[in-house]
Amino acid sequence: MKLYFASGTCSFSPHIILQELGMPYDLVRVNNKTKETSEGNDFRTVNPKGYVAALQLETGTVLTEGPAIVQYLADLKPETGLAPANGTFARSQLQEWLSFVNSEIHAGVGPLFNPAFPEEARTIFKDKLAKRLDLIADRLADNAYLMGNTFTVADAYLFTVFGWFPHLAIDLGAWPAIAEYVKRIEARPSVAAARAREADIALVA
Ligand SMILES: N[C@@H](CCC(=O)N[C@@H](CS)C(=O)NCC(=O)O)C(=O)O
């Protein structure tokens, strides 16, 4: 398996999961501006969408979209509990969280990275985001993780997106349950291991 990643992006979520699985994998860095990869080719020949993450299987087939990738990975080792079994109601609830993180949080902060995004729109996005964060904080008030007491792929994804918040001047300290949650996941060995693996791959011009 080969994960195409770019530092500090949503590809960190499947990378955490690869580490959680303890399975061997290759890592290819993508320069998200030039689309050059550390293998010396144009990333768009691998993923025509041009964005990370992309997971290439041994067969050569490429899977894209973070929520799909992390579920595929989790199903390789169901015993890890990273995703409830397919076909169960719990699996639908996991997908509910993945969808929420994808469309409400990830897509909710994406435009804020664009310096050309107008100030008025920025305020509207941040206000909406605060409402979504209230919901997450409520959930985490009595639960260590989104799905309860078990760390799942949805947590790897949400943790990854929360990692961008300091760069957007959004202080999670206003939601103490979320701040604690971030610390809890930060302490997982998989997070440090994934960071170390990424740091080992030289930057691509
Ligand atoms: N819908 C995709 C979005 C992926 C995405 O937003 N990737 C960003 C990094 S977090 C990216 O590579 N952007 C570069 C680009 O769009 O050119 C998913 O959920 O996986």
The ligand as an SDF file (V2000), in Angstrom:
LIG
                    3D

 20 19  0  0  0  0  0  0  0  0999 V2000
  -12.9750   15.6570   -0.5370 N   0  0  0  0  0  0  0  0  0  0  0  0
  -11.5980   15.4020   -0.2370 C   0  0  0  0  0  0  0  0  0  0  0  0
  -10.8860   16.7150    0.0130 C   0  0  0  0  0  0  0  0  0  0  0  0
   -9.4100   16.5140    0.1760 C   0  0  0  0  0  0  0  0  0  0  0  0
   -8.7110   17.8430    0.3840 C   0  0  0  0  0  0  0  0  0  0  0  0
   -9.3320   18.8790    0.7030 O   0  0  0  0  0  0  0  0  0  0  0  0
   -7.3840   17.8130    0.2190 N   0  0  0  0  0  0  0  0  0  0  0  0
   -6.6030   19.0260    0.3850 C   0  0  0  0  0  0  0  0  0  0  0  0
   -5.6880   18.9290    1.6000 C   0  0  0  0  0  0  0  0  0  0  0  0
   -6.6210   18.8030    3.1060 S   0  0  0  0  0  0  0  0  0  0  0  0
   -5.7140   19.1920   -0.8350 C   0  0  0  0  0  0  0  0  0  0  0  0
   -4.9220   18.3050   -1.1620 O   0  0  0  0  0  0  0  0  0  0  0  0
   -5.8700   20.3310   -1.5260 N   0  0  0  0  0  0  0  0  0  0  0  0
   -5.0540   20.6460   -2.6740 C   0  0  0  0  0  0  0  0  0  0  0  0
   -5.8660   20.9680   -3.8910 C   0  0  0  0  0  0  0  0  0  0  0  0
   -7.1100   20.9020   -3.8310 O   0  0  0  0  0  0  0  0  0  0  0  0
   -5.2400   21.2630   -4.9080 O   0  0  0  0  0  0  0  0  0  0  0  0
  -11.4820   14.4650    0.9780 C   0  0  0  0  0  0  0  0  0  0  0  0
  -12.3380   14.5590    1.8530 O   0  0  0  0  0  0  0  0  0  0  0  0
  -10.5310   13.6430    1.0350 O   0  0  0  0  0  0  0  0  0  0  0  0
  1  2  1  0
  2  3  1  0
  2 18  1  0
  3  4  1  0
  4  5  1  0
  5  6  2  0
  5  7  1  0
  7  8  1  0
  8  9  1  0
  8 11  1  0
  9 10  1  0
 11 12  2  0
 11 13  1  0
 13 14  1  0
 14 15  1  0
 15 16  2  0
 15 17  1  0
 18 19  2  0
 18 20  1  0
M  END
$$$$
